[in-house]
């Protein structure tokens, strides 16, 4: 995917969250970056 090709391997999931008083739930997108990305970014800091 786009993140992998940009050098940021990750697992992306979408979740529906109900919102009180609204007919449709809100979509939340969760991005879990690979450990190698977190290590690299912490070094750049």
SEKEKOL-61111 format. One record per residue (C-alpha): residue number from 1; x, y, z; residue in one letter. Coordinates in steps of 0.5 Angstrom, whole numbers, padded with zeros to 4 digits. Example, Ala and Ser with C-alpha at 12.3 -4.5 7.8 and 13.67 -1.06 7.14 Angstrom:
BEGIN
<domar k="1" c1="0025" c2="-0009" c3="0016" r="a"/>
<domar k="2" c1="0027" c2="-0002" c3="0014" r="s"/>
This chain:
BEGIN
<domar k="1" c1="0000" c2="0000" c3="0000" r="x"/>
<domar k="2" c1="0002" c2="0007" c3="0000" r="x"/>
<domar k="3" c1="0005" c2="0007" c3="0007" r="x"/>
<domar k="4" c1="0009" c2="0001" c3="0005" r="x"/>
<domar k="5" c1="0012" c2="0004" c3="-0001" r="x"/>
<domar k="6" c1="0013" c2="0011" c3="0003" r="x"/>
<domar k="7" c1="0018" c2="0007" c3="0007" r="x"/>
<domar k="8" c1="0013" c2="0006" c3="0013" r="x"/>
<domar k="9" c1="0010" c2="-0001" c3="0014" r="x"/>
<domar k="10" c1="0004" c2="-0001" c3="0018" r="x"/>
<domar k="11" c1="-0003" c2="-0005" c3="0019" r="x"/>
<domar k="12" c1="-0009" c2="0000" c3="0018" r="x"/>
<domar k="13" c1="-0016" c2="-0002" c3="0020" r="x"/>
<domar k="14" c1="-0022" c2="0002" c3="0020" r="x"/>
<domar k="15" c1="-0027" c2="0002" c3="0026" r="x"/>
<domar k="16" c1="-0034" c2="0004" c3="0027" r="x"/>
<domar k="17" c1="-0036" c2="0008" c3="0033" r="x"/>
<domar k="18" c1="-0043" c2="0010" c3="0035" r="x"/>
<domar k="19" c1="-0044" c2="0017" c3="0037" r="x"/>
<domar k="20" c1="-0050" c2="0018" c3="0042" r="x"/>
<domar k="21" c1="-0055" c2="0023" c3="0038" r="x"/>
<domar k="22" c1="-0053" c2="0021" c3="0031" r="x"/>
<domar k="23" c1="-0056" c2="0016" c3="0026" r="x"/>
<domar k="24" c1="-0049" c2="0014" c3="0023" r="x"/>
<domar k="25" c1="-0043" c2="0012" c3="0027" r="x"/>
<domar k="26" c1="-0036" c2="0015" c3="0026" r="x"/>
<domar k="27" c1="-0031" c2="0012" c3="0023" r="x"/>
<domar k="28" c1="-0024" c2="0012" c3="0026" r="x"/>
<domar k="29" c1="-0018" c2="0009" c3="0022" r="x"/>
<domar k="30" c1="-0012" c2="0006" c3="0027" r="x"/>
<domar k="31" c1="-0005" c2="0006" c3="0024" r="x"/>
<domar k="32" c1="0000" c2="0001" c3="0027" r="x"/>
<domar k="33" c1="0007" c2="0003" c3="0025" r="x"/>
<domar k="34" c1="0012" c2="-0003" c3="0025" r="x"/>
<domar k="35" c1="0017" c2="-0003" c3="0030" r="x"/>
<domar k="36" c1="0022" c2="-0001" c3="0025" r="x"/>
<domar k="37" c1="0019" c2="0005" c3="0024" r="x"/>
<domar k="38" c1="0018" c2="0007" c3="0031" r="x"/>
<domar k="39" c1="0026" c2="0006" c3="0032" r="x"/>
<domar k="40" c1="0028" c2="0009" c3="0026" r="x"/>
<domar k="41" c1="0024" c2="0015" c3="0028" r="x"/>
<domar k="42" c1="0026" c2="0016" c3="0035" r="x"/>
<domar k="43" c1="0033" c2="0016" c3="0032" r="x"/>
<domar k="44" c1="0031" c2="0022" c3="0028" r="x"/>
<domar k="45" c1="0028" c2="0025" c3="0034" r="x"/>
